[in-house]
């Protein structure tokens, strides 16, 4: 029987803007990354963490977090739902006053981001 390793989202590798990223997260960023990493993609049954779909979590000001994710497909039919799931998961974290979610690499990312963050 062959064991599978960690699933790699190759789209993340393509859309990642830099290889040199800040590696030390604030306590709030760590909590948010953990919580949104547990969001399940209903098309695959896997979590965002397992699929490496979360590309960044940044605390832009106290209590305000910005989360970027890349859906598994540029044509993902449920990208808006996934973005809302990420936003709702982040909002549940103690200390988060506002969550801003950006979908990257989707054909309708501009419209999705506008609707999710209004």
C-alpha positions in Angstrom: 0.0 0.0 0.0 1.4 3.4 -1.0 1.1 6.3 1.5 0.3 9.8 0.2 2.2 12.7 1.5 0.8 16.2 2.0 -1.4 17.6 -0.8 0.2 20.5 -2.6 -1.9 23.2 -4.3 0.2 23.8 -7.4 -1.9 26.9 -8.1 -0.6 28.4 -4.8 2.9 27.9 -6.1 2.1 29.8 -9.3 0.2 32.6 -7.6 2.6 33.1 -4.7 4.1 36.5 -5.2 7.4 35.9 -3.3 9.4 33.1 -1.9 10.7 35.3 0.9 7.7 35.8 3.2 7.5 36.9 6.7 7.6 33.7 8.7 6.8 35.0 12.2 3.1 35.3 12.7 1.4 37.4 15.4 -0.6 35.4 17.9 -3.9 36.5 16.2 -2.5 35.6 12.8 -1.7 32.1 14.1 -5.2 31.7 15.5 -6.8 32.8 12.3 -4.6 30.6 10.1 -5.5 27.6 12.2 -9.2 28.4 12.2 -9.5 29.1 8.4 -7.3 26.1 7.8 -10.1 23.9 9.1 -12.6 25.2 6.5 -13.7 22.3 4.3 -13.9 22.4 0.5 -17.1 20.5 -0.1 -16.0 19.5 -3.6 -13.0 17.6 -2.3 -13.9 16.9 1.4 -10.5 18.3 2.4 -9.6 21.3 4.5 -8.0 24.4 3.3 -5.0 23.5 5.4 -4.7 20.1 3.8 -4.9 21.6 0.3 -2.6 24.6 1.1 -5.2 27.0 -0.2 -4.5 29.8 2.4 -1.7 31.9 0.9 -1.4 34.6 3.6 -2.9 35.8 6.8 -1.8 39.3 7.9 -2.9 41.5 10.8 -3.0 44.9 9.0 -4.0 46.8 12.2 -5.0 45.6 15.7 -8.0 43.2 15.3 -8.1 43.5 11.5 -6.9 40.5 9.5 -6.5 40.1 5.8 -6.7 36.6 4.4 -5.8 35.5 0.9 -6.7 32.1 -0.6 -6.5 30.4 -3.9 -9.3 28.1 -4.9 -8.5 24.7 -6.3 -9.6 25.8 -9.8 -9.8 29.2 -11.6 -13.4 28.3 -12.5 -14.4 27.0 -9.0 -18.2 27.3 -9.0 -18.3 27.7 -5.2 -15.5 30.3 -4.8 -17.9 32.9 -3.3 -19.2 30.3 -0.7 -15.6 29.4 0.1 -14.7 33.0 0.6 -17.7 33.6 2.9 -16.8 30.4 4.8 -13.2 31.7 5.3 -14.6 35.1 6.4 -17.0 33.6 8.9 -14.3 31.3 10.3 -11.9 34.2 10.8 -14.7 36.3 12.4 -15.2 33.6 15.1 -11.6 34.0 16.4 -11.4 35.9 19.6 -9.7 39.3 18.9 -10.8 39.6 15.3 -12.8 42.8 14.8 -12.9 42.6 11.0 -11.8 40.0 8.5 -11.0 40.9 4.9 -10.9 38.0 2.5 -9.3 38.0 -1.0 -9.8 35.2 -3.5 -6.8 35.0 -5.9 -6.5 33.2 -9.2 -10.2 32.9 -10.0 -11.8 34.2 -13.2 -14.3 36.2 -11.1 -12.0 37.2 -8.2 -12.8 40.9 -8.5 -16.5 40.4 -8.1 -16.1 37.8 -5.4 -13.8 40.1 -3.4 -16.1 43.0 -3.7 -19.2 41.1 -2.5 -17.4 39.3 0.3 -15.9 42.5 1.8 -18.7 45.0 1.4 
